[in-house]
Amino acid sequence: MADFDQTVQFRREPDSLNTVQGILSKVYDSLKERGYDPINQLVGYIISGDPTYITSYNNARYLIRRLERDEILEEIVGFYLKNLDEKKG
């Protein structure tokens, strides 16, 4: 018989495709797999807003368009500055 006096916890693992970092990682991998320079392609997309800089392979174009470009910049600049700060300290 089941013990109904116990509280059951439900934990859901965070979906990496629901974070800026997770989406950028997936897009980066997709661009690299298709033979593109991921950094150049991402910079082109961020500057222009033109989604054709991003391959449609593995739904990368769909994923990148789920993010606002300022969100992407905020994540990248924040990551860079945190790592720079850690190297100084």
PDB file with one MODEL, atoms N, CA, C and O in Angstrom:
MODEL        1
ATOM      1  N   MET A   1       0.823  -1.198   0.000  1.00  0.00           N
ATOM      2  CA  MET A   1       0.000   0.000   0.000  1.00  0.00           C
ATOM      3  C   MET A   1       0.858   1.250   0.000  1.00  0.00           C
ATOM      4  O   MET A   1       1.930   1.282   0.606  1.00  0.00           O
ATOM      5  N   ALA A   2       0.380   2.275  -0.683  1.00  0.00           N
ATOM      6  CA  ALA A   2       1.103   3.538  -0.758  1.00  0.00           C
ATOM      7  C   ALA A   2       0.963   4.304   0.545  1.00  0.00           C
ATOM      8  O   ALA A   2      -0.074   4.258   1.208  1.00  0.00           O
ATOM      9  N   ASP A   3       2.034   5.011   0.899  1.00  0.00           N
ATOM     10  CA  ASP A   3       2.042   5.829   2.096  1.00  0.00           C
ATOM     11  C   ASP A   3       1.668   7.252   1.697  1.00  0.00           C
ATOM     12  O   ASP A   3       2.490   7.985   1.148  1.00  0.00           O
ATOM     13  N   PHE A   4       0.436   7.635   1.973  1.00  0.00           N
ATOM     14  CA  PHE A   4      -0.047   8.949   1.559  1.00  0.00           C
ATOM     15  C   PHE A   4       0.279  10.043   2.561  1.00  0.00           C
ATOM     16  O   PHE A   4      -0.164  11.180   2.395  1.00  0.00           O
ATOM     17  N   ASP A   5       1.038   9.727   3.590  1.00  0.00           N
ATOM     18  CA  ASP A   5       1.442  10.725   4.564  1.00  0.00           C
ATOM     19  C   ASP A   5       2.737  11.435   4.155  1.00  0.00           C
ATOM     20  O   ASP A   5       3.098  12.460   4.732  1.00  0.00           O
ATOM     21  N   GLN A   6       3.414  10.894   3.178  1.00  0.00           N
ATOM     22  CA  GLN A   6       4.680  11.466   2.728  1.00  0.00           C
ATOM     23  C   GLN A   6       4.424  12.512   1.635  1.00  0.00           C
ATOM     24  O   GLN A   6       3.574  12.329   0.764  1.00  0.00           O
ATOM     25  N   THR A   7       5.169  13.592   1.704  1.00  0.00           N
ATOM     26  CA  THR A   7       5.097  14.619   0.675  1.00  0.00           C
ATOM     27  C   THR A   7       6.041  14.241  -0.450  1.00  0.00           C
ATOM     28  O   THR A   7       7.208  13.928  -0.214  1.00  0.00           O
ATOM     29  N   VAL A   8       5.546  14.271  -1.643  1.00  0.00           N
ATOM     30  CA  VAL A   8       6.348  13.943  -2.804  1.00  0.00           C
ATOM     31  C   VAL A   8       6.794  15.249  -3.454  1.00  0.00           C
ATOM     32  O   VAL A   8       5.988  16.158  -3.658  1.00  0.00           O
ATOM     33  N   GLN A   9       8.079  15.334  -3.775  1.00  0.00           N
ATOM     34  CA  GLN A   9       8.589  16.522  -4.446  1.00  0.00           C
ATOM     35  C   GLN A   9       8.785  16.228  -5.921  1.00  0.00           C
ATOM     36  O   GLN A   9       9.289  15.174  -6.308  1.00  0.00           O
ATOM     37  N   PHE A  10       8.383  17.168  -6.710  1.00  0.00           N
ATOM     38  CA  PHE A  10       8.572  17.052  -8.148  1.00  0.00           C
ATOM     39  C   PHE A  10       9.636  18.057  -8.545  1.00  0.00           C
ATOM     40  O   PHE A  10       9.480  19.257  -8.320  1.00  0.00           O
ATOM     41  N   ARG A  11      10.722  17.568  -9.137  1.00  0.00           N
ATOM     42  CA  ARG A  11      11.797  18.448  -9.577  1.00  0.00           C
ATOM     43  C   ARG A  11      11.968  18.307 -11.075  1.00  0.00           C
ATOM     44  O   ARG A  11      12.087  17.205 -11.611  1.00  0.00           O
ATOM     45  N   ARG A  12      11.977  19.414 -11.713  1.00  0.00           N
ATOM     46  CA  ARG A  12      12.177  19.431 -13.158  1.00  0.00           C
ATOM     47  C   ARG A  12      13.554  20.017 -13.438  1.00  0.00           C
ATOM     48  O   ARG A  12      13.893  21.092 -12.942  1.00  0.00           O
ATOM     49  N   GLU A  13      14.336  19.313 -14.227  1.00  0.00           N
ATOM     50  CA  GLU A  13      15.652  19.815 -14.603  1.00  0.00           C
ATOM     51  C   GLU A  13      15.463  21.019 -15.519  1.00  0.00           C
ATOM     52  O   GLU A  13      14.589  21.016 -16.387  1.00  0.00           O
ATOM     53  N   PRO A  14      16.284  22.046 -15.321  1.00  0.00           N
ATOM     54  CA  PRO A  14      16.142  23.212 -16.201  1.00  0.00           C
ATOM     55  C   PRO A  14      16.441  22.840 -17.649  1.00  0.00           C
ATOM     56  O   PRO A  14      17.387  22.107 -17.935  1.00  0.00           O
ATOM     57  N   ASP A  15      15.633  23.349 -18.537  1.00  0.00           N
ATOM     58  CA  ASP A  15      15.784  23.088 -19.966  1.00  0.00           C
ATOM     59  C   ASP A  15      16.801  24.077 -20.523  1.00  0.00           C
ATOM     60  O   ASP A  15      16.573  25.287 -20.507  1.00  0.00           O
ATOM     61  N   SER A  16      17.914  23.563 -21.012  1.00  0.00           N
ATOM     62  CA  SER A  16      18.974  24.447 -21.482  1.00  0.00           C
ATOM     63  C   SER A  16      18.534  25.292 -22.674  1.00  0.00           C
ATOM     64  O   SER A  16      19.135  26.332 -22.943  1.00  0.00           O
ATOM     65  N   LEU A  17      17.510  24.870 -23.381  1.00  0.00           N
ATOM     66  CA  LEU A  17      17.043  25.655 -24.515  1.00  0.00           C
ATOM     67  C   LEU A  17      16.081  26.759 -24.090  1.00  0.00           C
ATOM     68  O   LEU A  17      15.478  27.426 -24.931  1.00  0.00           O
ATOM     69  N   ASN A  18      15.943  26.945 -22.788  1.00  0.00           N
ATOM     70  CA  ASN A  18      15.145  28.056 -22.266  1.00  0.00           C
ATOM     71  C   ASN A  18      16.028  29.110 -21.631  1.00  0.00           C
ATOM     72  O   ASN A  18      15.528  30.002 -20.946  1.00  0.00           O
ATOM     73  N   THR A  19      17.350  29.026 -21.847  1.00  0.00           N
ATOM     74  CA  THR A  19      18.277  30.024 -21.326  1.00  0.00           C
ATOM     75  C   THR A  19      19.062  30.617 -22.484  1.00  0.00           C
ATOM     76  O   THR A  19      19.249  29.978 -23.519  1.00  0.00           O
ATOM     77  N   VAL A  20      19.515  31.836 -22.296  1.00  0.00           N
ATOM     78  CA  VAL A  20      20.321  32.480 -23.332  1.00  0.00           C
ATOM     79  C   VAL A  20      21.578  31.657 -23.571  1.00  0.00           C
ATOM     80  O   VAL A  20      21.954  31.406 -24.716  1.00  0.00           O
ATOM     81  N   GLN A  21      22.222  31.241 -22.496  1.00  0.00           N
ATOM     82  CA  GLN A  21      23.451  30.459 -22.615  1.00  0.00           C
ATOM     83  C   GLN A  21      23.204  29.151 -23.370  1.00  0.00           C
ATOM     84  O   GLN A  21      23.999  28.777 -24.232  1.00  0.00           O
ATOM     85  N   GLY A  22      22.126  28.467 -23.057  1.00  0.00           N
ATOM     86  CA  GLY A  22      21.807  27.208 -23.713  1.00  0.00           C
ATOM     87  C   GLY A  22      21.527  27.380 -25.197  1.00  0.00           C
ATOM     88  O   GLY A  22      21.970  26.578 -26.019  1.00  0.00           O
ATOM     89  N   ILE A  23      20.789  28.432 -25.535  1.00  0.00           N
ATOM     90  CA  ILE A  23      20.474  28.685 -26.942  1.00  0.00           C
ATOM     91  C   ILE A  23      21.728  29.069 -27.712  1.00  0.00           C
ATOM     92  O   ILE A  23      21.955  28.573 -28.815  1.00  0.00           O
ATOM     93  N   LEU A  24      22.546  29.953 -27.137  1.00  0.00           N
ATOM     94  CA  LEU A  24      23.784  30.342 -27.819  1.00  0.00           C
ATOM     95  C   LEU A  24      24.696  29.143 -28.045  1.00  0.00           C
ATOM     96  O   LEU A  24      25.338  29.025 -29.089  1.00  0.00           O
ATOM     97  N   SER A  25      24.747  28.272 -27.072  1.00  0.00           N
ATOM     98  CA  SER A  25      25.576  27.074 -27.193  1.00  0.00           C
ATOM     99  C   SER A  25      25.092  26.185 -28.333  1.00  0.00           C
ATOM    100  O   SER A  25      25.894  25.693 -29.127  1.00  0.00           O
ATOM    101  N   LYS A  26      23.783  25.982 -28.412  1.00  0.00           N
ATOM    102  CA  LYS A  26      23.196  25.149 -29.465  1.00  0.00           C
ATOM    103  C   LYS A  26      23.405  25.779 -30.843  1.00  0.00           C
ATOM    104  O   LYS A  26      23.731  25.079 -31.802  1.00  0.00           O
ATOM    105  N   VAL A  27      23.220  27.087 -30.942  1.00  0.00           N
ATOM    106  CA  VAL A  27      23.412  27.792 -32.205  1.00  0.00           C
ATOM    107  C   VAL A  27      24.883  27.734 -32.616  1.00  0.00           C
ATOM    108  O   VAL A  27      25.193  27.487 -33.782  1.00  0.00           O
ATOM    109  N   TYR A  28      25.779  27.958 -31.671  1.00  0.00           N
ATOM    110  CA  TYR A  28      27.216  27.881 -31.932  1.00  0.00           C
ATOM    111  C   TYR A  28      27.585  26.508 -32.487  1.00  0.00           C
ATOM    112  O   TYR A  28      28.273  26.409 -33.503  1.00  0.00           O
ATOM    113  N   ASP A  29      27.125  25.449 -31.818  1.00  0.00           N
ATOM    114  CA  ASP A  29      27.419  24.087 -32.267  1.00  0.00           C
ATOM    115  C   ASP A  29      26.871  23.821 -33.663  1.00  0.00           C
ATOM    116  O   ASP A  29      27.540  23.191 -34.482  1.00  0.00           O
ATOM    117  N   SER A  30      25.668  24.293 -33.939  1.00  0.00           N
ATOM    118  CA  SER A  30      25.051  24.081 -35.252  1.00  0.00           C
ATOM    119  C   SER A  30      25.826  24.796 -36.348  1.00  0.00           C
ATOM    120  O   SER A  30      26.050  24.233 -37.420  1.00  0.00           O
ATOM    121  N   LEU A  31      26.236  26.029 -36.088  1.00  0.00           N
ATOM    122  CA  LEU A  31      27.017  26.773 -37.066  1.00  0.00           C
ATOM    123  C   LEU A  31      28.349  26.077 -37.338  1.00  0.00           C
ATOM    124  O   LEU A  31      28.774  25.955 -38.486  1.00  0.00           O
ATOM    125  N   LYS A  32      28.993  25.630 -36.281  1.00  0.00           N
ATOM    126  CA  LYS A  32      30.288  24.958 -36.411  1.00  0.00           C
ATOM    127  C   LYS A  32      30.153  23.657 -37.207  1.00  0.00           C
ATOM    128  O   LYS A  32      30.977  23.359 -38.072  1.00  0.00           O
ATOM    129  N   GLU A  33      29.100  22.884 -36.902  1.00  0.00           N
ATOM    130  CA  GLU A  33      28.870  21.620 -37.614  1.00  0.00           C
ATOM    131  C   GLU A  33      28.667  21.837 -39.108  1.00  0.00           C
ATOM    132  O   GLU A  33      29.039  20.984 -39.914  1.00  0.00           O
ATOM    133  N   ARG A  34      28.085  22.961 -39.479  1.00  0.00           N
ATOM    134  CA  ARG A  34      27.824  23.242 -40.897  1.00  0.00           C
ATOM    135  C   ARG A  34      29.007  23.920 -41.585  1.00  0.00           C
ATOM    136  O   ARG A  34      28.935  24.243 -42.771  1.00  0.00           O
ATOM    137  N   GLY A  35      30.099  24.136 -40.843  1.00  0.00           N
ATOM    138  CA  GLY A  35      31.307  24.684 -41.450  1.00  0.00           C
ATOM    139  C   GLY A  35      31.425  26.197 -41.442  1.00  0.00           C
ATOM    140  O   GLY A  35      32.310  26.755 -42.091  1.00  0.00           O
ATOM    141  N   TYR A  36      30.541  26.866 -40.713  1.00  0.00           N
ATOM    142  CA  TYR A  36      30.598  28.324 -40.621  1.00  0.00           C
ATOM    143  C   TYR A  36      31.500  28.739 -39.471  1.00  0.00           C
ATOM    144  O   TYR A  36      31.767  27.945 -38.570  1.00  0.00           O
ATOM    145  N   ASP A  37      31.971  29.984 -39.498  1.00  0.00           N
ATOM    146  CA  ASP A  37      32.677  30.572 -38.363  1.00  0.00           C
ATOM    147  C   ASP A  37      31.598  31.133 -37.431  1.00  0.00           C
ATOM    148  O   ASP A  37      31.005  32.170 -37.729  1.00  0.00           O
ATOM    149  N   PRO A  38      31.339  30.459 -36.313  1.00  0.00           N
ATOM    150  CA  PRO A  38      30.223  30.857 -35.442  1.00  0.00           C
ATOM    151  C   PRO A  38      30.318  32.284 -34.933  1.00  0.00           C
ATOM    152  O   PRO A  38      29.300  32.967 -34.819  1.00  0.00           O
ATOM    153  N   ILE A  39      31.512  32.743 -34.627  1.00  0.00           N
ATOM    154  CA  ILE A  39      31.658  34.098 -34.093  1.00  0.00           C
ATOM    155  C   ILE A  39      31.268  35.127 -35.155  1.00  0.00           C
ATOM    156  O   ILE A  39      30.493  36.042 -34.879  1.00  0.00           O
ATOM    157  N   ASN A  40      31.802  34.980 -36.361  1.00  0.00           N
ATOM    158  CA  ASN A  40      31.451  35.922 -37.425  1.00  0.00           C
ATOM    159  C   ASN A  40      29.953  35.917 -37.727  1.00  0.00           C
ATOM    160  O   ASN A  40      29.347  36.969 -37.928  1.00  0.00           O
ATOM    161  N   GLN A  41      29.372  34.733 -37.754  1.00  0.00           N
ATOM    162  CA  GLN A  41      27.944  34.626 -38.064  1.00  0.00           C
ATOM    163  C   GLN A  41      27.091  35.257 -36.964  1.00  0.00           C
ATOM    164  O   GLN A  41      26.123  35.962 -37.251  1.00  0.00           O
ATOM    165  N   LEU A  42      27.450  35.005 -35.720  1.00  0.00           N
ATOM    166  CA  LEU A  42      26.690  35.585 -34.605  1.00  0.00           C
ATOM    167  C   LEU A  42      26.832  37.105 -34.566  1.00  0.00           C
ATOM    168  O   LEU A  42      25.856  37.811 -34.314  1.00  0.00           O
ATOM    169  N   VAL A  43      28.032  37.609 -34.810  1.00  0.00           N
ATOM    170  CA  VAL A  43      28.235  39.057 -34.855  1.00  0.00           C
ATOM    171  C   VAL A  43      27.399  39.664 -35.981  1.00  0.00           C
ATOM    172  O   VAL A  43      26.756  40.697 -35.789  1.00  0.00           O
ATOM    173  N   GLY A  44      27.405  39.033 -37.146  1.00  0.00           N
ATOM    174  CA  GLY A  44      26.586  39.518 -38.263  1.00  0.00           C
ATOM    175  C   GLY A  44      25.116  39.577 -37.887  1.00  0.00           C
ATOM    176  O   GLY A  44      24.420  40.539 -38.214  1.00  0.00           O
ATOM    177  N   TYR A  45      24.650  38.549 -37.203  1.00  0.00           N
ATOM    178  CA  TYR A  45      23.241  38.529 -36.784  1.00  0.00           C
ATOM    179  C   TYR A  45      22.948  39.623 -35.765  1.00  0.00           C
ATOM    180  O   TYR A  45      21.949  40.333 -35.880  1.00  0.00           O
ATOM    181  N   ILE A  46      23.814  39.757 -34.772  1.00  0.00           N
ATOM    182  CA  ILE A  46      23.581  40.741 -33.712  1.00  0.00           C
ATOM    183  C   ILE A  46      23.578  42.157 -34.282  1.00  0.00           C
ATOM    184  O   ILE A  46      22.736  42.973 -33.907  1.00  0.00           O
ATOM    185  N   ILE A  47      24.508  42.451 -35.183  1.00  0.00           N
ATOM    186  CA  ILE A  47      24.597  43.794 -35.758  1.00  0.00           C
ATOM    187  C   ILE A  47      23.417  44.092 -36.681  1.00  0.00           C
ATOM    188  O   ILE A  47      22.820  45.165 -36.606  1.00  0.00           O
ATOM    189  N   SER A  48      23.090  43.147 -37.540  1.00  0.00           N
ATOM    190  CA  SER A  48      22.080  43.417 -38.573  1.00  0.00           C
ATOM    191  C   SER A  48      20.658  43.006 -38.199  1.00  0.00           C
ATOM    192  O   SER A  48      19.688  43.607 -38.659  1.00  0.00           O
ATOM    193  N   GLY A  49      20.546  41.983 -37.365  1.00  0.00           N
ATOM    194  CA  GLY A  49      19.218  41.442 -37.074  1.00  0.00           C
ATOM    195  C   GLY A  49      18.719  40.503 -38.153  1.00  0.00           C
ATOM    196  O   GLY A  49      17.593  40.012 -38.079  1.00  0.00           O
ATOM    197  N   ASP A  50      19.545  40.250 -39.153  1.00  0.00           N
ATOM    198  CA  ASP A  50      19.169  39.390 -40.269  1.00  0.00           C
ATOM    199  C   ASP A  50      19.353  37.918 -39.878  1.00  0.00           C
ATOM    200  O   ASP A  50      20.485  37.468 -39.702  1.00  0.00           O
ATOM    201  N   PRO A  51      18.268  37.175 -39.743  1.00  0.00           N
ATOM    202  CA  PRO A  51      18.365  35.782 -39.282  1.00  0.00           C
ATOM    203  C   PRO A  51      19.056  34.846 -40.275  1.00  0.00           C
ATOM    204  O   PRO A  51      19.402  33.720 -39.917  1.00  0.00           O
ATOM    205  N   THR A  52      19.264  35.301 -41.534  1.00  0.00           N
ATOM    206  CA  THR A  52      19.928  34.417 -42.492  1.00  0.00           C
ATOM    207  C   THR A  52      21.412  34.228 -42.181  1.00  0.00           C
ATOM    208  O   THR A  52      22.064  33.385 -42.798  1.00  0.00           O
ATOM    209  N   TYR A  53      21.952  34.991 -41.242  1.00  0.00           N
ATOM    210  CA  TYR A  53      23.315  34.744 -40.779  1.00  0.00           C
ATOM    211  C   TYR A  53      23.397  33.431 -39.997  1.00  0.00           C
ATOM    212  O   TYR A  53      24.481  32.872 -39.830  1.00  0.00           O
ATOM    213  N   ILE A  54      22.265  32.948 -39.525  1.00  0.00           N
ATOM    214  CA  ILE A  54      22.212  31.743 -38.702  1.00  0.00           C
ATOM    215  C   ILE A  54      21.610  30.609 -39.514  1.00  0.00           C
ATOM    216  O   ILE A  54      20.568  30.772 -40.148  1.00  0.00           O
ATOM    217  N   THR A  55      22.268  29.469 -39.492  1.00  0.00           N
ATOM    218  CA  THR A  55      21.784  28.302 -40.224  1.00  0.00           C
ATOM    219  C   THR A  55      20.449  27.824 -39.655  1.00  0.00           C
ATOM    220  O   THR A  55      20.157  28.012 -38.474  1.00  0.00           O
ATOM    221  N   SER A  56      19.664  27.214 -40.503  1.00  0.00           N
ATOM    222  CA  SER A  56      18.406  26.621 -40.028  1.00  0.00           C
ATOM    223  C   SER A  56      18.639  25.195 -39.515  1.00  0.00           C
ATOM    224  O   SER A  56      17.734  24.573 -38.958  1.00  0.00           O
ATOM    225  N   TYR A  57      19.860  24.685 -39.707  1.00  0.00           N
ATOM    226  CA  TYR A  57      20.232  23.352 -39.232  1.00  0.00           C
ATOM    227  C   TYR A  57      19.996  23.242 -37.725  1.00  0.00           C
ATOM    228  O   TYR A  57      20.365  24.139 -36.968  1.00  0.00           O
ATOM    229  N   ASN A  58      19.385  22.151 -37.299  1.00  0.00           N
ATOM    230  CA  ASN A  58      19.047  21.900 -35.887  1.00  0.00           C
ATOM    231  C   ASN A  58      18.160  22.984 -35.280  1.00  0.00           C
ATOM    232  O   ASN A  58      18.200  23.216 -34.071  1.00  0.00           O
ATOM    233  N   ASN A  59      17.365  23.642 -36.107  1.00  0.00           N
ATOM    234  CA  ASN A  59      16.466  24.715 -35.660  1.00  0.00           C
ATOM    235  C   ASN A  59      17.204  25.893 -35.032  1.00  0.00           C
ATOM    236  O   ASN A  59      16.633  26.625 -34.223  1.00  0.00           O
ATOM    237  N   ALA A  60      18.468  26.078 -35.400  1.00  0.00           N
ATOM    238  CA  ALA A  60      19.267  27.157 -34.810  1.00  0.00           C
ATOM    239  C   ALA A  60      18.670  28.532 -35.090  1.00  0.00           C
ATOM    240  O   ALA A  60      18.658  29.392 -34.210  1.00  0.00           O
ATOM    241  N   ARG A  61      18.179  28.744 -36.298  1.00  0.00           N
ATOM    242  CA  ARG A  61      17.587  30.049 -36.639  1.00  0.00           C
ATOM    243  C   ARG A  61      16.336  30.314 -35.807  1.00  0.00           C
ATOM    244  O   ARG A  61      16.129  31.429 -35.327  1.00  0.00           O
ATOM    245  N   TYR A  62      15.520  29.309 -35.640  1.00  0.00           N
ATOM    246  CA  TYR A  62      14.321  29.440 -34.804  1.00  0.00           C
ATOM    247  C   TYR A  62      14.718  29.774 -33.366  1.00  0.00           C
ATOM    248  O   TYR A  62      14.137  30.661 -32.740  1.00  0.00           O
ATOM    249  N   LEU A  63      15.714  29.051 -32.852  1.00  0.00           N
ATOM    250  CA  LEU A  63      16.131  29.254 -31.462  1.00  0.00           C
ATOM    251  C   LEU A  63      16.673  30.664 -31.234  1.00  0.00           C
ATOM    252  O   LEU A  63      16.304  31.320 -30.260  1.00  0.00           O
ATOM    253  N   ILE A  64      17.549  31.131 -32.126  1.00  0.00           N
ATOM    254  CA  ILE A  64      18.161  32.453 -31.935  1.00  0.00           C
ATOM    255  C   ILE A  64      17.113  33.552 -31.998  1.00  0.00           C
ATOM    256  O   ILE A  64      17.249  34.584 -31.340  1.00  0.00           O
ATOM    257  N   ARG A  65      16.066  33.333 -32.788  1.00  0.00           N
ATOM    258  CA  ARG A  65      15.012  34.352 -32.904  1.00  0.00           C
ATOM    259  C   ARG A  65      14.096  34.386 -31.691  1.00  0.00           C
ATOM    260  O   ARG A  65      13.288  35.305 -31.548  1.00  0.00           O
ATOM    261  N   ARG A  66      14.214  33.395 -30.820  1.00  0.00           N
ATOM    262  CA  ARG A  66      13.463  33.420 -29.560  1.00  0.00           C
ATOM    263  C   ARG A  66      14.043  34.447 -28.586  1.00  0.00           C
ATOM    264  O   ARG A  66      13.394  34.834 -27.614  1.00  0.00           O
ATOM    265  N   LEU A  67      15.261  34.875 -28.860  1.00  0.00           N
ATOM    266  CA  LEU A  67      15.939  35.835 -27.993  1.00  0.00           C
ATOM    267  C   LEU A  67      15.935  37.221 -28.621  1.00  0.00           C
ATOM    268  O   LEU A  67      15.947  37.369 -29.843  1.00  0.00           O
ATOM    269  N   GLU A  68      15.919  38.220 -27.770  1.00  0.00           N
ATOM    270  CA  GLU A  68      16.123  39.590 -28.239  1.00  0.00           C
ATOM    271  C   GLU A  68      17.625  39.791 -28.388  1.00  0.00           C
ATOM    272  O   GLU A  68      18.406  39.236 -27.615  1.00  0.00           O
ATOM    273  N   ARG A  69      18.029  40.575 -29.371  1.00  0.00           N
ATOM    274  CA  ARG A  69      19.461  40.781 -29.587  1.00  0.00           C
ATOM    275  C   ARG A  69      20.130  41.442 -28.393  1.00  0.00           C
ATOM    276  O   ARG A  69      21.294  41.159 -28.106  1.00  0.00           O
ATOM    277  N   ASP A  70      19.415  42.322 -27.689  1.00  0.00           N
ATOM    278  CA  ASP A  70      20.022  42.948 -26.506  1.00  0.00           C
ATOM    279  C   ASP A  70      20.237  41.932 -25.381  1.00  0.00           C
ATOM    280  O   ASP A  70      21.162  42.080 -24.583  1.00  0.00           O
ATOM    281  N   GLU A  71      19.387  40.901 -25.313  1.00  0.00           N
ATOM    282  CA  GLU A  71      19.600  39.817 -24.348  1.00  0.00           C
ATOM    283  C   GLU A  71      20.897  39.069 -24.639  1.00  0.00           C
ATOM    284  O   GLU A  71      21.650  38.718 -23.731  1.00  0.00           O
ATOM    285  N   ILE A  72      21.138  38.834 -25.925  1.00  0.00           N
ATOM    286  CA  ILE A  72      22.343  38.130 -26.341  1.00  0.00           C
ATOM    287  C   ILE A  72      23.577  38.950 -25.972  1.00  0.00           C
ATOM    288  O   ILE A  72      24.536  38.427 -25.404  1.00  0.00           O
ATOM    289  N   LEU A  73      23.541  40.246 -26.302  1.00  0.00           N
ATOM    290  CA  LEU A  73      24.670  41.125 -25.975  1.00  0.00           C
ATOM    291  C   LEU A  73      24.910  41.195 -24.475  1.00  0.00           C
ATOM    292  O   LEU A  73      26.054  41.157 -24.023  1.00  0.00           O
ATOM    293  N   GLU A  74      23.846  41.297 -23.713  1.00  0.00           N
ATOM    294  CA  GLU A  74      23.967  41.358 -22.256  1.00  0.00           C
ATOM    295  C   GLU A  74      24.646  40.095 -21.717  1.00  0.00           C
ATOM    296  O   GLU A  74      25.519  40.178 -20.853  1.00  0.00           O
ATOM    297  N   GLU A  75      24.251  38.949 -22.220  1.00  0.00           N
ATOM    298  CA  GLU A  75      24.841  37.677 -21.785  1.00  0.00           C
ATOM    299  C   GLU A  75      26.324  37.604 -22.147  1.00  0.00           C
ATOM    300  O   GLU A  75      27.150  37.209 -21.325  1.00  0.00           O
ATOM    301  N   ILE A  76      26.653  37.981 -23.369  1.00  0.00           N
ATOM    302  CA  ILE A  76      28.036  37.898 -23.838  1.00  0.00           C
ATOM    303  C   ILE A  76      28.935  38.876 -23.079  1.00  0.00           C
ATOM    304  O   ILE A  76      30.007  38.496 -22.608  1.00  0.00           O
ATOM    305  N   VAL A  77      28.503  40.129 -22.962  1.00  0.00           N
ATOM    306  CA  VAL A  77      29.310  41.126 -22.263  1.00  0.00           C
ATOM    307  C   VAL A  77      29.457  40.759 -20.787  1.00  0.00           C
ATOM    308  O   VAL A  77      30.543  40.883 -20.221  1.00  0.00           O
ATOM    309  N   GLY A  78      28.372  40.309 -20.166  1.00  0.00           N
ATOM    310  CA  GLY A  78      28.430  39.895 -18.766  1.00  0.00           C
ATOM    311  C   GLY A  78      29.393  38.748 -18.554  1.00  0.00           C
ATOM    312  O   GLY A  78      30.180  38.764 -17.609  1.00  0.00           O
ATOM    313  N   PHE A  79      29.340  37.757 -19.418  1.00  0.00           N
ATOM    314  CA  PHE A  79      30.236  36.607 -19.325  1.00  0.00           C
ATOM    315  C   PHE A  79      31.690  37.046 -19.480  1.00  0.00           C
ATOM    316  O   PHE A  79      32.558  36.627 -18.714  1.00  0.00           O
ATOM    317  N   TYR A  80      31.945  37.884 -20.464  1.00  0.00           N
ATOM    318  CA  TYR A  80      33.304  38.353 -20.723  1.00  0.00           C
ATOM    319  C   TYR A  80      33.849  39.132 -19.525  1.00  0.00           C
ATOM    320  O   TYR A  80      34.969  38.884 -19.080  1.00  0.00           O
ATOM    321  N   LEU A  81      33.068  40.063 -19.010  1.00  0.00           N
ATOM    322  CA  LEU A  81      33.532  40.892 -17.908  1.00  0.00           C
ATOM    323  C   LEU A  81      33.727  40.094 -16.620  1.00  0.00           C
ATOM    324  O   LEU A  81      34.663  40.360 -15.865  1.00  0.00           O
ATOM    325  N   LYS A  82      32.861  39.127 -16.364  1.00  0.00           N
ATOM    326  CA  LYS A  82      33.038  38.277 -15.180  1.00  0.00           C
ATOM    327  C   LYS A  82      34.327  37.482 -15.283  1.00  0.00           C
ATOM    328  O   LYS A  82      35.065  37.364 -14.305  1.00  0.00           O
ATOM    329  N   ASN A  83      34.605  36.936 -16.459  1.00  0.00           N
ATOM    330  CA  ASN A  83      35.847  36.162 -16.654  1.00  0.00           C
ATOM    331  C   ASN A  83      37.063  37.078 -16.580  1.00  0.00           C
ATOM    332  O   ASN A  83      38.097  36.670 -16.051  1.00  0.00           O
ATOM    333  N   LEU A  84      36.973  38.280 -17.083  1.00  0.00           N
ATOM    334  CA  LEU A  84      38.062  39.243 -17.009  1.00  0.00           C
ATOM    335  C   LEU A  84      38.346  39.600 -15.548  1.00  0.00           C
ATOM    336  O   LEU A  84      39.502  39.683 -15.132  1.00  0.00           O
ATOM    337  N   ASP A  85      37.287  39.806 -14.788  1.00  0.00           N
ATOM    338  CA  ASP A  85      37.411  40.143 -13.382  1.00  0.00           C
ATOM    339  C   ASP A  85      38.066  38.987 -12.584  1.00  0.00           C
ATOM    340  O   ASP A  85      38.891  39.221 -11.701  1.00  0.00           O
ATOM    341  N   GLU A  86      37.680  37.743 -12.917  1.00  0.00           N
ATOM    342  CA  GLU A  86      38.252  36.579 -12.243  1.00  0.00           C
ATOM    343  C   GLU A  86      39.735  36.434 -12.550  1.00  0.00           C
ATOM    344  O   GLU A  86      40.504  36.022 -11.682  1.00  0.00           O
ATOM    345  N   LYS A  87      40.150  36.765 -13.770  1.00  0.00           N
ATOM    346  CA  LYS A  87      41.555  36.676 -14.143  1.00  0.00           C
ATOM    347  C   LYS A  87      42.402  37.719 -13.416  1.00  0.00           C
ATOM    348  O   LYS A  87      43.571  37.479 -13.113  1.00  0.00           O
ATOM    349  N   LYS A  88      41.802  38.878 -13.139  1.00  0.00           N
ATOM    350  CA  LYS A  88      42.524  39.940 -12.425  1.00  0.00           C
ATOM    351  C   LYS A  88      42.708  39.585 -10.950  1.00  0.00           C
ATOM    352  O   LYS A  88      43.726  39.899 -10.334  1.00  0.00           O
ATOM    353  N   GLY A  89      41.686  38.920 -10.405  1.00  0.00           N
ATOM    354  CA  GLY A  89      41.675  38.640  -8.958  1.00  0.00           C
ATOM    355  C   GLY A  89      42.257  37.350  -8.649  1.00  0.00           C
ATOM    356  O   GLY A  89      42.322  36.966  -7.482  1.00  0.00           O
TER     357      GLY A  89
ENDMDL
END
